[in-house]
């Protein structure tokens, strides 16, 4: 896939949010979900030791790291990168699934899960899917 309007991409993100387990979505506090065409230099730098395309990024303080002093802070941010998601998707269905999976992955970081735990949960869920 090569092109998609920002409006259509935004609608896919909203649809994916609606399909994710709502108990996790309703638990998001002080989080903004945005999209960008590509990661900026600062976002790319954060991932300098990781391989592969950056599909999404959670920037903030996970719930497990927040203490009593967590007040008056800017919102955490989850960014989805449109052109990376388009690049790894071969059709509309895979694009939507990639958006939903990336959102879930970044929301999992908000809840304090690291990549190993996220990978474990994804493997377990793929084995139990009908």
C-alpha positions in Angstrom: 0.0 0.0 0.0 1.3 3.4 -0.9 -1.2 6.1 0.0 -4.0 6.9 2.4 -5.5 10.2 3.3 -5.0 11.5 6.9 -8.8 11.4 7.4 -9.0 7.8 6.3 -6.0 6.9 8.6 -7.7 8.7 11.5 -10.9 6.7 10.9 -9.0 3.4 11.0 -7.3 4.4 14.3 -10.7 5.2 15.8 -12.2 1.9 14.5 -9.2 0.0 16.0 -9.7 1.8 19.3 -13.3 0.7 19.3 -12.3 -2.9 18.7 -9.7 -3.1 21.5 -10.8 -4.4 24.9 -12.6 -1.3 26.3 -11.4 -2.0 29.9 -7.9 -1.1 28.7 -9.0 1.9 26.7 -11.1 3.3 29.6 -8.1 2.9 31.8 -6.0 5.3 29.8 -5.4 8.4 31.9 -3.6 11.5 30.7 -2.7 9.9 27.3 -3.1 11.3 23.8 -3.1 9.2 20.7 -1.8 10.9 17.6 -0.3 10.0 14.2 2.5 11.3 12.1 3.8 10.4 8.6 7.2 9.5 10.0 9.1 9.6 13.3 10.9 12.8 14.0 14.7 12.8 15.0 13.9 12.7 18.7 11.6 9.7 18.3 14.1 7.9 16.0 16.9 8.5 18.5 14.9 6.8 21.3 15.0 3.7 19.2 18.6 3.8 18.0 19.4 0.4 19.5 16.4 -1.4 18.0 16.0 -3.0 14.6 13.1 -2.7 12.1 10.6 -0.1 11.2 9.1 2.1 13.9 5.3 1.5 13.6 4.3 3.2 16.8 5.9 4.7 19.9 4.8 5.2 23.5 6.3 8.3 25.2 5.5 8.8 28.8 5.6 7.4 32.3 4.0 3.9 32.5 1.5 3.3 35.3 3.9 1.0 37.1 6.4 3.9 37.4 4.0 6.6 38.6 4.2 7.6 42.2 2.5 10.1 44.5 4.4 12.9 42.7 2.7 12.2 39.4 0.8 15.5 39.1 0.7 18.4 36.7 2.5 16.5 34.0 2.0 16.7 30.2 0.0 13.8 28.8 1.7 10.6 27.7 1.7 10.2 24.0 1.2 7.2 21.7 2.1 8.0 18.1 1.3 5.8 15.1 3.5 6.2 12.0 1.4 6.2 8.9 3.9 5.4 6.2 5.7 2.7 8.2 2.3 1.0 8.7 1.5 1.4 5.0 4.8 -0.1 4.1 4.2 -3.3 6.1 0.6 -3.8 5.0 -0.3 -5.4 1.7 -4.0 -4.5 1.7 -6.7 -2.7 3.7 -7.3 -5.7 6.0 -3.7 -6.1 6.9 -3.4 -2.3 7.4 -6.2 -2.3 9.9 -4.8 -5.3 11.7 -1.4 -3.7 11.9 -2.9 -0.5 13.2 -4.8 -2.4 15.9 -1.8 -4.5 16.9 0.4 -1.4 17.1 -2.1 0.4 19.2 -2.4 -2.6 21.6 1.4 -2.8 21.8 1.8 0.8 22.7 -1.1 0.8 25.2 0.6 -2.2 26.8 3.7 -0.1 27.3 1.5 2.5 29.1 0.4 -0.3 31.5 4.1 -1.1 32.1 4.6 -4.2 30.0 8.0 -4.6 28.3 8.7 -6.0 24.9 9.3 -9.6 26.2 6.0 -9.7 28.1 4.1 -8.2 25.1 5.7 -10.8 22.8 4.8 -13.6 25.2 1.1 -12.4 25.4 0.9 -12.1 21.6 2.3 -15.7 21.2 -0.1 -17.0 23.8 -3.1 -15.3 22.2 -2.1 -16.4 18.7 -2.2 -20.1 19.9 -5.6 -19.7 21.5 -7.3 -17.8 18.6 -10.0 -19.8 16.9 
